[in-house]
Amino acid sequence: MALPDEYSRALTASAQTLEDWERRAGAWSARAGDDYRALAARAADQESRDALVRRAALGAAPLALVSGAWLQWLSSPGNGDSELTMRTLSLYAQDLGAGHPGADRGSAYRALLHHLRLAERAAPVTRLTQDPQVSDLAFALPGPLLAMSRRPDEHRAELVGADLCLRAVGLLPPLALVRELLPAAADWTALDPGAARRADTPTGLALARAAAVALPSEGPDAPGLIAGFRWALDLLERWSGGLYEEVSAALDPARDMAELLRLRAREAALYHQEFQVEGRPLGDWFTEARTAPHGLLRALAASRLVRPGSPERSPLLRSLISENGPMFRIFSPADEAVIRRWIRSLPAAAGVAEATVADRDGQDMGTATDRATDPATAMDTATATDTDTDTVTVTVTDPDPVQPLPTPTSSVRAPAAQRDRPPGSLREAYHLLLSRGDTPALRRYATGYVHGWLARSRADWDTAGHLPPQHWDPRGLRPWLQEQHDRHGREFEQGAGAPVPSKEALVDSTVQLAPLTLIDGSWLQGFTDYGHASSDVGHLLFSTYWDELGNGELGLNHPLIYREVLREMGVELPPTASREFAQWPGFREESFELPVYWLCIGRLPRTFLPEVLGLNVAMELSGVGGGYRRARIGLEKYGFSTRFVDIHNTIDNVATGHSAWAADAVDAYMATVPSVLGPGCEPEVWERVRTGYRSLNPPGGRRARRAARHATRAYENKRPYGNRRPYGNKGEVH
């Protein structure tokens, strides 16, 4: 990938290897952690310690709450059989605590914020961007990382390098202070991305190293990899340095008070025009305090509102903000603690010097946040992911003019076929949809295709057999699942004497299923998103997706196992993600219809969540107890490996396998419908689940296909729903 000239020169000037950069990152982290811990020793009282913890925890929140999220799209249906995908998915699954809801590293950090009573703006994590207590600098690394994660094909090496840097750093240095003061307040292993989540598993750092080694066509010291590492380390050092100033400032009660005044100045300016301080309306003081609160701080310290050293005697606390005062509930308990601490710190004969926020030379410095938000020096993070263009750029402007290190920037142009036009055929759609890349036209195509497929699935409803129950039973779907498994067993026994297909027919059916089977799990690809992957419903779907790809073991990877069977049959197919695969003449056109549906709906996990849940049940249940056993007989007769069907018949089982997880995901979702969508919505949502179930094998008659064409055209004409309620949410985030 192309890198800016100045960045390439910076890399060429360094002879350091990736291992050297790892050592540097680890050494820096240890030193910075020691510096933060030293601040804890300087805290004279509990209020000071609380102030340090608050600043450190909030400053680390933007990065820690999304720990590992930048890996979310490194897997795709087209690369599910690659070693790099296995390595990065292993790492990501550990970050998520795969198999358990709310076990991701971000949730562990949210638990710490809850413990500290700082979590008001932490859920959803996007609300954190509106918290004025968190400086812009805290978003300088996680913002671009998340943007880059949405363009993994352009930024794969840089993402792996940046991730390796974060694992080498380990527990973020500011959190060393929090851990020092509150050793039992958090799951510190979960908050250290370089550590293992359990004693019997590899460390995050070891897994990240394995991912770096697995980068295709690039060695572990390749420029893109080291570029991402260096960029991440540079921003970490700058962010940590800025946050250290903010945290250390918390040792000075005047700094905390100045910051409180700055944060409240905008609203306060409207209500204090009549009260005079030093001959000026207090409202004017507040207007000034929006950018320079130190003047108001000095004036307040010298005013009759404050009794230096005696917060309990100060009218500001004793009367103004008391329950009978004009400012009742204006300040939170935490704000009141800041005010008390500041007043207590003022000497009895407080003068101007004691109340002014000054540096060691006596020059007024304002607050750390003032400096961070100064337009002349602030870290400006800009992320561009405009799908109307052929390039993606992520740029960070560094506040330090000394030896700036640019963000890894991709200017790789998309292939002509990926420019903003819809696919011209099923085969082209299949090829384009195999990657995570997106354009408005491709998204419209995918959404229209799903609408059409679901309309086809709703056709001739009265002829559909063996659908889920007509009404969802709050007791769950497991009893029905067991009934279907029993039915599969009976049908298998009844057909035991049926003739086995010819060898030619068996090979042909195996080949025609390749476009489908080699993208196993692709209908669940949307549930790798960080927000979905550990949710109450999504963790079951991510676990299924992860299992389909072998849980990080190439020997258990379903696409690779299927390719082994094809080779035994004398068929060697091109790589799945290649254009040659989609254009391979041995495939019939209809062999792409269902795979394209899987690829389309997998990109829209929120818009079509009920349908995905139903499809997932149908897919996982389809061969268990019957179909896989029949396929085994044919494969065994002609001397082909039965491993693919054997492994599916076990891992898809209805007691503890994928079928059971699929049913549990449906039940978990349906149980939330009344509270999320409103009482009375259950029948409509359940009908969508049943439609999704039928969509695995929709009717193929003329009327059904006409319904599909009509629904697709209606969507393309911006009338996708008619009089029906729209599916899901607008603005799908894939």
Salt bridges, closest charged atoms under 4 A:
ASP20 OD1 - ARG23 NH2 2.35
GLU22 OE1 - ARG209 NH2 2.73
ASP34 OD1 - ARG37 NH2 2.51
GLU47 OE1 - ARG344 NH1 2.98
ASP81 OD2 - ARG563 NE 3.81
GLU83 OE2 - ARG87 NH1 3.80
ASP95 OD1 - ARG105 NE 2.67
ASP95 OD2 - ARG167 NH2 2.67
ASP153 OD1 - ARG156 NH2 2.72
ASP163 OD1 - ARG167 NH2 2.80
ASP200 OD1 - ARG198 NE 3.18
ASP234 OD2 - ARG238 NE 2.69
GLU237 OE2 - ARG24 NH2 3.81
GLU245 OE1 - ARG371 NH2 2.80
ASP256 OD2 - ARG54 NH2 3.08
ASP256 OD1 - ARG55 NH2 2.54
ASP256 OD2 - ARG341 NH1 3.31
GLU259 OE1 - ARG262 NE 3.18
GLU278 OE2 - ARG298 NH1 2.89
GLU288 OE1 - ARG280 NH1 3.63
ASP335 OD2 - ARG264 NH2 2.64
GLU336 OE1 - ARG340 NH1 3.98
ASP364 OD2 - HIS294 NE2 2.47
ASP370 OD1 - ARG262 NE 3.31
ASP390 OD2 - ARG413 NH2 3.27
ASP390 OD2 - ARG419 NE 3.70
ASP398 OD1 - ARG238 NH1 2.75
ASP400 OD2 - ARG238 NH1 3.46
GLU428 OE2 - ARG421 NH2 3.03
ASP438 OD2 - ARG443 NH2 2.97
ASP438 OD1 - ARG603 NH1 3.57
ASP438 OD2 - HIS734 NE2 3.25
ASP460 OD1 - ARG703 NH2 2.29
ASP473 OD2 - ARG475 NH2 2.68
GLU491 OE2 - ARG487 NH1 3.00
GLU493 OE2 - ARG629 NH2 3.59
ASP508 OD2 - ARG588 NH2 2.91
ASP520 OD2 - HIS558 ND1 3.15
ASP520 OD2 - HIS648 NE2 3.12
ASP529 OD2 - ARG150 NH1 3.26
ASP547 OD2 - HIS658 NE2 2.72
GLU548 OE1 - HIS558 ND1 2.79
GLU548 OE1 - HIS648 NE2 3.74
GLU548 OE2 - HIS658 ND1 3.40
GLU572 OE1 - ARG567 NE 3.00
GLU589 OE1 - ARG427 NE 3.03
GLU590 OE2 - ARG588 NE 3.59
GLU593 OE1 - ARG456 NH1 3.97
GLU593 OE1 - ARG705 NH2 3.41
GLU611 OE2 - ARG688 NE 2.74
GLU620 OE1 - HIS658 ND1 3.29
GLU636 OE2 - ARG632 NH1 3.26
ASP646 OD1 - ARG632 NE 2.74
ASP652 OD1 - HIS658 ND1 3.11
ASP664 OD2 - ARG478 NH2 2.84
GLU684 OE1 - ARG725 NH1 3.21
GLU687 OE1 - ARG690 NH1 3.52
